[in-house]
Amino acid sequence: MARGNRSDYIILGSLVGMTAVIIALMVFSGQLERKGADSPPVHTTYGTNDSGLLAWFLLLERFDFEPRRTHRLLHAETLQDVGVVLAIDPPVRYLPPERRDLAHWVRNGGVLLCAGRAARALHELHGIGLARQGTRYGTDEYGEDDEYEDAHDSPYRVEASARPVAAATAVPAHAAALPLAAGVEAVAFPGPRVLEIDTAFENTGSPPDAGEIEPLFVDAHGVRIAARRIGRGWVIVLAEPDAFANAHIGQSDNAVLATNLAAHAAHLAPHRTLAYDEYHFGYGGQETGFTLLLKLLVASPAGWGVLVVTAAGGLWLYLRGRRFGARYPDLLTRKRSKLEYVYSVGATYRSAGANGLALWLLVRRFRRRLAMIGGRGEAEAPERLAASVTADVELRGRLRALLESVDSVRPRTRLSAGDFRAHLKSMAELEREILHGTSRRE
């Protein structure tokens, strides 16, 4: 194993060991203990615990009720193909637009089956009150009206751990003819909550198009399930949200009552589809701008037109840019030398006989470099310029002689090729000896 890999494994092992130690300390200190007794019940069809409604959902599936789950806000477009909405004590608030759409949907024939916080949130729609052992919910015994009370403070909350088996209560003889009592001899509800149906409370806040409250199921404690006609639709209120939870649906005749309730709601609705509200339990999400745009493109004729035009334009661009035949090989480009420019310029000067101009340009460049090294001006006298560049007497004399001989050359001076090469050779030798030598010393 390589040394670098060994160090990586040591670091990873140290991190795993530290994590295990921290988790062990948290377990022993009691910070990770299960708090099932303090957690509120969640009545979702995804729940497999005692308070979940998965067993009820699977039971309706077996009897071909076509149950499904909604993962979006309960707006008009969500409710348009739904016959029955089941809102069993959702912990998330219903928004005002949702309440308006639900009320409009119910008045047009929809059936709303609600319990718990959903029933209290939509109280202004159905006007059915909740009572406990003859005491109406909302009195001073249980505090002020709060449609979304904390489940920890609810007087009807049942502990998730150590949940007792509900006692069975028989159906009275006078209630055996009610719509949901067929085949039901006894039920085992976990709590004593019942519905209030006295006349004074019925007339409080009831909508103008509401009918009379009709009890659908009654046991020894009182009215457990009631319904009210609102416009062309119905609102069914279940007093006990835990009645058909996983922990209780198998007790006594609770499963028969749950099936009767679903069948009665589907019979009242224009569609047989039953939809459990799961959005207000935290499942699903709201539509974003991108999803709305995509839906508009796919679901509308104008959107399909845009898609067709886009596809046609993309196909046209593909055909225009497509290669036909074999690909041309890459051209081999030779790297050009910097001396190529010098040679070409020199050839131009020689063909024009401009030896004087070429030498004049080279002398100016040579003087410029000497001035940069010696710290003098470019037009300095040859003797001073040579003295500033080198201390060698011989080189200084040769440099001064060269400068004095070439300073007389002007661009229009006629100069033979031999004299041009001789001056150029002298400048090259002095550049190697003086300029390069000075650079090395520095």
N, C-alpha and C positions, 0 to 999 in steps of 0.2 A: 504493500500500500504506500502510495506517495506521501511525502511529508505534508504537502498542502492538504490532501484529502484527510489525513489523520487529524490535523488541527480542526478541520470542519466537523468531523465526527465528534471530536471532543466538545466543541461548542454546542452542537445539537444535543449531545447527551447531557451536558450541564443544564441546558434549558428544560429538557424533559424532566430531569431530576428535581429542579427547582419548582416546576409546575406541580409535580406530584406531591411535593412537600407542602406547598401552599394549599392544595385541595384537601390534603389530609388534615392540616391544621384547621381549615374552615369546617370540615365535617366534625372533628372532635370538639370544636368550640361551639357547635350548634348553629352556625350561620347558614348551613345548607339543609337544615331540617325541613321536612315537608310540612307545609302549612295548609293541608287540605281542609282542616276544620275551619280555617279563617277565610278561605277563598269562596267568593260568591258562586252560586250555581249559574251555569251558562247553558241555555236551552237551544243548542245548535244541533242540526242534523249531522254535523261532522263529529260530534262529541260521542266518545265511547265510555265516558264515566257515568256516574249515577244520574246526573242532571241532563245528560245529552238526550237527543231525540232520534238517534240513529235507528233504534229498533222500530220506532213508529214509521220512519221513512221507508225502511225495508219491508215492513208489513204492508204498507200501501202499494209498494212496487209489486209485491206478490199477488195482490188482488187487482192488478192492472188499473190503478188509479192514475197512472202517468204522473207521479210526483216529480218535481224538479226543484232546483235551487236558483235563486236570483242573486247575482253578485253585483248589482248596480243599484243606484238610487231608484226609489219607487216613483218615477215620473211616468207621464202618460205613455211614452214609447215603450217603457218596460212592461206596462200593464195591459197593452192593447190586445195581446193574444193569451191572457191569463184569465182563468175563470174564478179561481179561489186563491187568495193570498193568506198564508198562515204566518202571523207575526206573534211569536210566543216569547214574550218578555225580553225584547232586545235591549242590550245595555247602551246602545248609541242612540242619541236623540234623532227624532224625525224633524227634518227641516220644514219650515212653513210652506215652501213650494210643494214638498212631498205630501203634506197634509191636504193641500188644496187639490192636488191631482188624485189622491186617494178618495177624497170626498166626491169628486166628479166621476171617478171610475165606479164607485159604489152606486151613485145615483143613476148611472147608465146600465146597471145590471150586474156589476161585480159583487162578489161575496168576500167579505173580510172576516177572517177568524183570528181573533186577537186575545191576548191574555197578559196579565202583569202590567209592566210599564207601558206596553203598546196600547192596552185598553185604557189606561189612565191618560195617556197622551192624546188619544182620539176620543176622549169623553164628550167633547162638544159635538161629535158626529152622531154617536149612538145614545148618549144619555143614560147608560146603564151603570149603576153604582155598584161598588164592592163593599160587602159587609162581612163582619166576622162575628159569628155567634149572635146575630141580631143587631150588631153595632155597625153603623155605616162607616165606611172608610173615609177619612178626612176629618174626623172629629178630634177633639183635644186629646183623646186617649192615644192616638197615633201621630199627633203633630199636624201641622198645616199641610194642605194639599201640595204634593211635589210629585209631578209625573215621572220624574227620574230620580227617585230617592236612592241613596246608596244602599246596595244590597247588604252591606254589613250592618246597617241600622234597621233593616226591614224586620218587622215583628213576625213575618211569616217565613223567614229564612230557615232552612233546615241544614244542619251541619253536613258537609260533604263526607266526612269520615264518621263512622259509627252511626249511619243513617238507620233509624228504627223501621221495622216493618209496619206499614200502615194497617190500621184496624179496618176490617171489612164492615160496611154498613149496607143494610138491605134497602131495596127500592120499595117505598110504600106502595100499598095497593092502589091508592088513588092516582099515583104517578106512573102506573104501568102502561097507560095508553099514550104517553108522550112520545114524540117522534123518535127519540134516541134510546128509548127503554126496551126496544125489541130485543129479546134474547139476553137481557141483562137482569140478573137476579140480585147481585151484590157488587159493590165497587169498593176499592181500597184507595182512598185519596190520602195523601200525606198530611194534609192540613184541613182545618175546619172552615176555610174561607168559602163564603157563599155570596150570591148576588142579591142586591137590594132591588125590589121591584114595587115598593109602595107607590101609591098614586102621586103623592106630593113630590117625591124625588123624581118621578118620571117626567113631570112637567117642568123641571128645572133645566133650562138650557137645551131643551130638545129642539132639533131642527123642525121647520114648519112642515116638511114633507115626510116626517117620521110617523110610522104606525105605532101600534101598541107593542109593548114588550111581551114576547111569548116565551115562556119557559120551555126548554127542550129536554132537560133532564133534571130530576129532583131525587135526592136521597134523604136519609133521615135527618141530615143537618139542614137541608134547605135546597134552594135553587143553585145548582152547580153550573149549568150551561143555559144561556138565554140568547134570544135573537130578537132583532128589531128590523123591520123593513124601512129602508131609506130610499125614497124614490122607487126605482125599478130593481134595486139591489138589496142586499142584506148585510147586517153586521152581527156576527155571532161572537159572544164574549164567553170565555172560559174562566171560571173563578180561580182555579188552581193551576198555575203553570206547570207544576211538577206532576200533574195527574197522569200524563202519558210519557213521562221520562223513562229512561232505560231501567231505573230501579223499581218502577211501579207498574209498568205496562203489562207485566206478566202476572200481576196479582189479581185475584178474584176475576171479575169480568171486565177489567179495564181495557184489554185488547179489543173485546167486542164493542165496547163503547167508543173507542177510538176509531174503529172501522165504521160504525154507524154515523159518527160525526162527520167523517170524510165523505161518506156516501150522501148524507143529507146536504152538505155544503155543495158537492158537485151537482146534485139534483137541482138546487136552487140557481146555480150559475149557468150562464149561456155557454161556457166551455167547460170541458171536463178536466182541464189542466189545473193541477194544484201546485202552487209555487211557495216554497218556504223562503222567507226573507232571511238571507244570510249576510247581506251587505252590512246590516246594522249590528252584526256580530264580529265585524272586522274582516270578512272575506270579500274579495273582489276589490275594485277601485273605480274611481271616477274616470271618465273619458278625457283624454288630453286633446290638445289642438291637432296633433298628428293623427290620432285615431279618428277624430271627427273628419279631418280632411280625407283620410283614406276611405272612410265610410261614404263620404260624399262622392268620391270618384267612382266607387264600385256600385253604389245603390241608385245613382241618378243618371238619366240620359246624357246630361251635359258632361258629367264626369267620364262616362264611357267615350264620349266624343273627344275629350282631352286625351284620354289614354290611346285612342286610335290614332290621332294626329301625332302624338309623341312617338308611338311605335313606327308609324310611317316615316317620320323624320329621322329616327335612328336607323332604320333600314336603308334609307337613301344615303345617309352619311357613311354607313358601312360599305355600300356598293361603290360610292365615290372614292373611298380610301382604300379599297381592296387592291392587292397586287395581282397582276395577271402575268403568268409566266415565271421563269426562274428569277431569283434575286440577283441583282448586279453585284459582282465582287467588289469589295472595298478597294479603293485606289490607294496604292502605296505612295505616301508623300515623303519625299526626302527632306531631311532637316537642312535648311539653307545656312551656309556659313556667313558670319559677319563680314569676312574679307571679300565676299562676293560683291558687296556694295562698293567696297574700296577699289577692287579691281575694275569694276564697270565704270566708276567715275574716272579712274586713272586712264583707262582706255579711251574714254571720251576726250579727256584733256590731251592725250598724246595725238589722237587723230586730228584734233583742232590745232595742234602745235602750241598749246597753252602751257608750256613748261614753266614759264615765269609765274603764271597765276597759281599753278599747283604748288610751286616752291614757296610762294608768298604765304599761302594758307598753312603749309606745314611749318613755316618759321613762326607764324603767329601762334600756332598751337604749342610749339616748342618753347617760346618765350613765356606763354601763359603758365606752363607747368614749372618752369624755372622760377617765376615770380611767386607761385604758391609755396614752393619749398623755401626760397630764400627770404620771403617776407618783404619783397620789394615790389615796385610797380612794374607793369608789363612793358612800359616804354622806357625803362631805366637804361642808362648807358651800358654798353657791353662790359666795360671794366668793372663797374660797381655790381652789375648783375652777376658776373662770374665770381667776384669775391664773396658775394653773399651765399653762393651755393656750395662752394667747396674751398677747403683750405690747402689743397694740394696745388703747389705752384705750377707743375707741368700741366695738370688738367685745366687749371684756371687759364693758363696761357693759350692752350688749344681752344678752349671754349670762347675766349675773348676774340681770337683770330677768326673763328667760324662766324660769330655773330657780326663782326665787322665786315666780313665778306658777303654775307647774305642780306644784311640790312639794306643794301643798295638795290636789291631786287624788288620790282614793283609788278603788279598784275599784267601790265602791258610790256614788260621787259622781254626782249627776244633772248631765249636761252637755249643752247644746244642740248641734246639728249645726254651727251657725255658729261657736261657740266652739271646737269640736273642730277644724274646718278651719283656723281662725286659728292655734291653737297648733301644728298639724301643719305649716303653711306656714312659721312662724317657725323651727321646728326644722330643716326642710329647708334653709332659707336659711343658717342658722348652720353646718349640717353641711358645706355646700358651701364656705363661706368660711373656716371655721376648721379643720375636720377634714381636708378635702382639701388645703387650703393648707399645713397643718402637714406632711402626708405628702409634698407636693412639695418642701418645703424640706429634708426629711430625705433 
